Amino acid sequence: MRALNASREVPETAPAKRKRRRAKNEPALEIQPALYTLLGGIDLTQIDGIGPYSALRIVAECGTDMSRFATAKHFTS
């Protein structure tokens, strides 16, 4: 994640933190701020049912260009 974000500009606003328990298989590091920077200020974890680990898997499958999806509903469908 550090290597991917090395050449990117950090967004001005930070993602909102959500309190939740960490699952056993989730990485111990904070993924959410790195994903927020990687996606240019888009916080996928704000979509209900998507946590940091799921968002990381989605980025691995779909890539970082979220502009292809007009709305969050288009993205989730």
Buried (B, 14 or more C-beta within 10 A) or exposed (E): BEEEBEEEEEBEEEBEEEEEEEEEEBEEEEBBBBBBBBBEEBBBBEBEEBBBBBBBEBBEEEEEEBEEEEEBEEBEE
